[in-house]
Amino acid sequence: MRVLRTVVLMAGALVLAGCGVSGDPAEREVKMNMQEAAVRADEILDGTFAAIKPPVNWTHGQSTEGNCDVQRRRAVMTIISKERRGSFLGVIERYWESQGYKQLSVNDSDIPAMYYRTPDEFNVRVLVGSNGQAFFEVATPCVNVSKVSPPKAETVGPNYAGKRIPFPDVKSDFWSAKSSPTSRT
């Protein structure tokens, strides 16, 4: 229960942080609208998933729109074993840092998570649940209000958008393995 409460609080902080310092686009020059921000969030997720080698199966999670921000989510359907979670998070951490993202927080509990901010003020998060399912979220900064279209990226595996996402069910010779990866020299 304590871990769930921590996850909920941290997720709430991520969403709130997505609105920037004041949350009011009138207080700063905003150069994009919610649709453009959603497209940028999708690009962040696309780049992140392209960096994961070997690739994983994933589905769209729920996209939500606030008063001036958008959240895009994806769930990994490939089982990430406890033995490979550190490697999985390491791949993501190295990619995000190579893109200039700044680390905001790390949760090293049974449900590990990393929180980063992009140079253009998008907040990104990855969380790996106890059943080995990774969840990604990108929260946009506060931008000009507009209509928002659903994500266009094709999922790898079944698309559960608008439905309850099941536990991960795809086994990977690498990501689901019950041994630590060996170092390559």
C-alpha positions as CSV (number, residue, x, y, z in Angstrom):
1,M,0.0,0.0,0.0
2,R,2.9,2.4,0.9
3,V,4.5,1.8,-2.5
4,L,1.2,2.4,-4.3
5,R,0.7,5.7,-2.4
6,T,4.3,6.8,-3.4
7,V,3.7,5.9,-7.0
8,V,0.4,7.9,-7.0
9,L,2.0,10.9,-5.4
10,M,5.0,10.8,-7.7
11,A,2.7,10.5,-10.8
12,G,0.7,13.5,-9.6
13,A,3.8,15.5,-9.2
14,L,4.9,14.6,-12.7
15,V,1.5,15.8,-14.1
16,L,1.6,19.0,-12.1
17,A,5.2,19.6,-13.1
18,G,4.2,19.3,-16.7
19,C,2.4,22.7,-16.5
20,G,5.6,24.6,-15.9
21,V,6.4,27.0,-13.2
22,S,3.2,29.0,-13.2
23,G,1.0,26.8,-15.4
24,D,-0.3,30.0,-17.0
25,P,0.7,30.3,-20.7
26,A,-0.2,34.1,-20.5
27,E,2.8,34.6,-18.2
28,R,5.3,33.4,-20.8
29,E,5.5,33.2,-24.6
30,V,4.1,29.9,-25.7
31,K,5.1,28.8,-29.2
32,M,3.0,25.6,-29.6
33,N,-0.5,24.4,-29.0
34,M,-1.7,21.2,-27.4
35,Q,-1.8,19.2,-30.7
36,E,1.8,20.2,-31.4
37,A,2.9,19.4,-27.9
38,A,1.2,16.0,-28.2
39,V,3.1,15.3,-31.4
40,R,6.3,16.3,-29.6
41,A,5.4,14.0,-26.7
42,D,4.9,11.1,-29.2
43,E,8.3,11.9,-30.8
44,I,9.9,11.6,-27.3
45,L,8.3,8.2,-26.8
46,D,9.2,7.1,-30.3
47,G,12.8,8.0,-29.8
48,T,12.9,6.3,-26.4
49,F,11.4,3.1,-27.8
50,A,13.8,3.1,-30.8
51,A,16.7,3.2,-28.3
52,I,15.6,0.0,-26.5
53,K,17.6,-2.9,-28.0
54,P,16.4,-5.5,-28.4
55,P,13.0,-3.9,-29.1
56,V,10.0,-4.6,-26.9
57,N,6.3,-5.0,-27.6
58,W,4.2,-2.0,-26.4
59,T,0.7,-0.5,-26.5
60,H,-0.7,3.0,-26.2
61,G,-1.9,3.9,-22.7
62,Q,-4.5,6.5,-22.0
63,S,-3.9,9.9,-23.4
64,T,-5.3,12.7,-21.3
65,E,-5.7,16.4,-21.8
66,G,-5.6,19.0,-19.0
67,N,-6.5,22.7,-19.1
68,C,-3.3,23.5,-21.1
69,D,-1.3,20.3,-21.2
70,V,-1.3,16.7,-22.6
71,Q,-0.1,13.4,-21.2
72,R,0.9,10.6,-23.5
73,R,1.4,7.1,-22.1
74,R,2.7,3.7,-23.4
75,A,2.8,0.3,-21.6
76,V,5.4,-2.3,-22.4
77,M,3.9,-5.7,-23.1
78,T,7.2,-7.5,-23.0
79,I,8.0,-9.0,-19.5
80,I,11.0,-7.3,-18.0
81,S,12.4,-9.7,-15.4
82,K,13.7,-8.5,-12.1
83,E,17.2,-9.5,-13.2
84,R,17.0,-7.3,-16.3
85,R,15.2,-4.2,-14.9
86,G,18.5,-2.5,-14.1
87,S,19.7,-3.0,-17.7
88,F,16.4,-1.9,-19.1
89,L,16.4,1.3,-17.0
90,G,20.1,1.9,-17.9
91,V,19.3,1.8,-21.6
92,I,16.6,4.5,-21.1
93,E,18.7,6.6,-18.7
94,R,21.7,6.6,-21.2
95,Y,19.4,7.6,-24.1
96,W,17.6,10.3,-22.2
97,E,20.8,11.8,-20.9
98,S,22.3,11.7,-24.4
99,Q,19.3,13.8,-25.5
100,G,20.1,16.4,-22.8
101,Y,17.3,15.4,-20.5
102,K,17.9,16.3,-16.8
103,Q,17.2,13.8,-14.0
104,L,14.5,15.0,-11.6
105,S,14.1,11.9,-9.4
106,V,14.8,8.2,-9.1
107,N,12.8,5.6,-7.1
108,D,14.9,2.5,-6.3
109,S,12.1,0.5,-4.6
110,D,10.4,-2.7,-5.7
111,I,8.7,-0.5,-8.3
112,P,11.7,1.4,-9.8
113,A,11.0,4.6,-11.6
114,M,13.0,7.5,-13.2
115,Y,11.8,11.0,-13.8
116,Y,13.5,13.4,-16.3
117,R,12.8,16.8,-17.9
118,T,13.6,17.5,-21.5
119,P,15.3,20.8,-22.5
120,D,11.9,22.0,-23.9
121,E,10.3,21.3,-20.5
122,F,8.5,18.1,-21.2
123,N,8.5,15.7,-18.2
124,V,9.2,12.0,-18.9
125,R,8.8,9.0,-16.6
126,V,9.4,5.3,-16.8
127,L,8.1,3.0,-14.0
128,V,8.5,-0.8,-13.9
129,G,5.7,-2.5,-12.0
130,S,6.3,-5.6,-9.8
131,N,4.9,-7.9,-12.6
132,G,7.7,-6.6,-14.9
133,Q,5.5,-4.2,-16.9
134,A,7.1,-0.9,-17.8
135,F,5.0,2.2,-18.1
136,F,6.1,5.4,-19.9
137,E,4.5,8.8,-19.6
138,V,5.3,12.2,-21.2
139,A,3.6,15.3,-19.7
140,T,3.8,18.4,-21.8
141,P,4.4,21.9,-20.4
142,C,1.5,24.3,-20.4
143,V,0.8,25.4,-24.0
144,N,-1.9,27.1,-26.0
145,V,-5.3,25.3,-25.9
146,S,-6.3,23.3,-29.0
147,K,-8.0,20.1,-30.0
148,V,-5.7,17.0,-29.7
149,S,-5.7,14.0,-32.0
150,P,-4.9,10.4,-30.7
151,P,-1.4,9.2,-31.2
152,K,-0.6,8.0,-34.7
153,A,2.3,5.5,-33.9
154,E,1.5,1.9,-34.7
155,T,1.9,-0.3,-31.6
156,V,4.3,-3.3,-31.5
157,G,1.7,-6.0,-30.7
158,P,-2.0,-5.6,-30.0
159,N,-3.3,-2.1,-29.4
160,Y,-5.2,-1.8,-26.1
161,A,-5.9,1.9,-26.5
162,G,-9.2,2.6,-24.8
163,K,-9.2,-0.8,-23.1
164,R,-7.8,-2.2,-19.8
165,I,-4.2,-3.0,-20.5
166,P,-3.4,-6.6,-19.4
167,F,-0.3,-7.7,-17.6
168,P,2.7,-8.2,-19.9
169,D,2.5,-11.4,-21.8
170,V,5.3,-11.3,-24.3
171,K,8.5,-13.2,-23.4
172,S,11.9,-12.0,-24.7
173,D,15.0,-14.1,-24.7
174,F,16.8,-11.0,-23.5
175,W,14.5,-8.9,-21.4
176,S,12.6,-11.7,-19.7
177,A,15.7,-13.8,-18.9
178,K,16.1,-14.8,-15.3
179,S,19.9,-14.1,-15.3
180,S,21.8,-10.9,-15.2
181,P,23.2,-9.8,-18.6
182,T,26.9,-10.5,-19.1
183,S,29.1,-7.6,-19.9
184,R,30.4,-7.3,-23.4
185,T,34.1,-6.7,-23.9
